[in-house]
Amino acid sequence: MGLKENLQKALKESMKAKDTIRKDTVTMLRAAILQVEKDDRKELTEEEMAVIVAKEVKKRKEAIPSYEQANRQDIVDNLNREMQILEEYLPQQLTEEEIEIIINEAIKVTGANSPRDMGKVMQEIRPKTQGRADGKMVSEIVKTKLNNI
């Protein structure tokens, strides 16, 4: 069963259970996927949909600190709950060790030998990690490895 079917099923179940946060989160995710499909005029693959899910998780992670500063714990709690729900639809995330293996391989393939080669390395890594790892963490590991060459 694909992601779209899972989302449709989850929407029905959340409506029956009267779980408004889950219903709203699933509805928002379905709308985001459909909007990209409409804009690009094509049906998205599972990998492309995973990227959208990861972007939605990232939006919430980035919003939390500002709500914490404003002492809006209710919104922070909702955002955390939404992130938990969204993470259920992400593919298995790569471990830090797996990411390092991919990075080491990319450094060898690109022949990178200084921090100036970061763009080449990231371009090699991105297709393998997109939607399966936090881009910020990946770039920090790449930067550290290139600085230590």
matplotlib code that plots the C-alpha trace (Angstrom):
import matplotlib.pyplot as plt

x = [0.0, 1.4, 1.6, -1.5, -3.5, -2.1, -3.0, -6.6, -7.0, -5.5, -7.8, -10.9, -9.6, -8.8, -12.3, -13.9, -11.7, -12.4, -8.6, -8.6, -4.8, -4.2, -7.0, -5.7, -2.1, -3.0, -5.3, -2.5, 0.0, -2.4, -3.0, 0.7, 1.3, -1.7, -0.6, 2.9, 1.3, -0.9, 1.9, 4.2, 1.4, 2.6, 2.0, 4.7, 6.8, 7.0, 10.5, 9.2, 6.3, 8.8, 10.7, 7.4, 6.8, 10.4, 9.9, 6.7, 8.6, 11.4, 8.9, 7.6, 11.1, 12.1, 8.9, 9.2, 11.9, 10.0, 6.9, 9.0, 10.4, 6.8, 5.9, 3.3, 3.6, 0.2, 1.4, 4.7, 2.9, 0.7, 3.7, 5.5, 2.4, 2.2, 5.9, 5.3, 2.4, 4.3, 7.4, 5.1, 5.0, 8.7, 10.8, 13.3, 15.8, 19.5, 21.7, 24.7, 27.0, 25.1, 25.3, 29.1, 29.5, 27.6, 29.7, 33.0, 32.0, 30.9, 34.2, 36.1, 33.9, 34.2, 37.9, 37.1, 40.1, 39.1, 36.0, 35.7, 34.5, 31.5, 29.0, 30.3, 30.1, 26.6, 25.4, 26.6, 25.0, 21.6, 19.8, 20.9, 19.8, 16.9, 13.9, 15.9, 18.2, 18.2, 20.0, 21.5, 23.1, 24.4, 26.0, 27.6, 29.2, 30.4, 31.9, 33.7, 35.1, 36.3, 37.9, 39.8, 41.3]
y = [0.0, 3.4, 6.5, 8.1, 5.0, 5.0, 8.7, 8.1, 5.2, 7.2, 10.1, 7.9, 6.3, 9.7, 11.0, 7.9, 8.3, 12.1, 12.7, 16.2, 16.7, 13.6, 14.4, 17.9, 16.8, 14.0, 16.4, 19.0, 16.4, 15.0, 18.6, 19.3, 16.2, 16.9, 20.6, 19.5, 16.9, 19.6, 22.1, 19.6, 17.9, 14.5, 11.7, 11.7, 8.7, 7.4, 9.0, 12.4, 12.1, 11.3, 14.5, 16.4, 14.7, 15.5, 19.2, 19.3, 17.8, 20.4, 23.3, 22.2, 21.7, 25.2, 26.8, 25.3, 27.6, 30.8, 29.4, 28.3, 31.9, 33.2, 30.8, 29.1, 25.6, 24.6, 25.3, 23.6, 20.5, 20.5, 20.9, 18.0, 15.8, 16.7, 15.9, 12.5, 11.8, 13.0, 10.9, 7.8, 8.4, 8.9, 6.0, 4.4, 7.2, 6.6, 6.1, 8.4, 5.5, 4.9, 8.6, 8.6, 5.6, 7.4, 10.6, 8.7, 7.0, 10.4, 12.0, 9.2, 9.4, 13.2, 13.3, 16.0, 17.2, 20.5, 22.3, 24.1, 20.7, 20.6, 21.4, 18.4, 16.1, 17.3, 16.9, 13.3, 12.5, 14.3, 11.6, 8.9, 10.7, 12.9, 12.2, 9.7, 12.0, 15.6, 17.7, 20.0, 17.1, 15.6, 18.9, 19.4, 15.9, 16.6, 19.9, 18.3, 15.5, 17.9, 20.2, 17.1, 16.1]
z = [0.0, -1.0, 1.0, -0.6, 0.4, 3.9, 4.3, 3.1, 5.5, 8.4, 7.6, 7.8, 11.1, 12.7, 11.8, 13.4, 16.5, 16.6, 16.7, 15.3, 15.4, 13.4, 11.0, 10.5, 10.0, 7.6, 5.7, 5.5, 4.2, 1.6, 0.4, 0.2, -1.9, -4.2, -4.6, -5.8, -8.2, -9.5, -9.9, -11.6, -13.5, -12.7, -10.1, -7.5, -6.6, -3.0, -2.7, -3.9, -1.4, 1.4, 0.6, 1.1, 4.4, 5.5, 4.5, 6.7, 9.6, 9.1, 9.1, 12.5, 14.0, 12.8, 14.2, 17.7, 19.1, 18.3, 20.1, 23.1, 23.3, 23.3, 26.1, 23.9, 25.3, 23.9, 20.3, 21.0, 22.2, 19.1, 16.8, 18.5, 18.1, 14.4, 14.0, 15.6, 13.2, 10.1, 11.1, 10.8, 7.1, 6.6, 5.3, 7.7, 8.6, 8.0, 11.0, 11.5, 10.6, 7.4, 6.5, 7.2, 4.8, 2.1, 2.7, 2.6, -0.7, -2.2, -1.2, -3.0, -6.1, -6.4, -5.4, -2.9, -0.9, 0.7, 2.0, -1.4, -2.8, -0.5, -3.3, -5.4, -2.4, -1.4, -5.0, -5.0, -1.5, -1.9, -4.0, -1.6, 1.6, 0.5, 2.7, 4.8, 6.7, 8.0, 5.4, 8.0, 9.9, 6.6, 5.6, 9.0, 8.8, 5.3, 6.4, 9.3, 7.1, 4.5, 7.1, 8.4, 5.0]

ax = plt.figure().add_subplot(projection="3d")
ax.plot(x, y, z, "-o")
ax.set_aspect("equal")
plt.show()
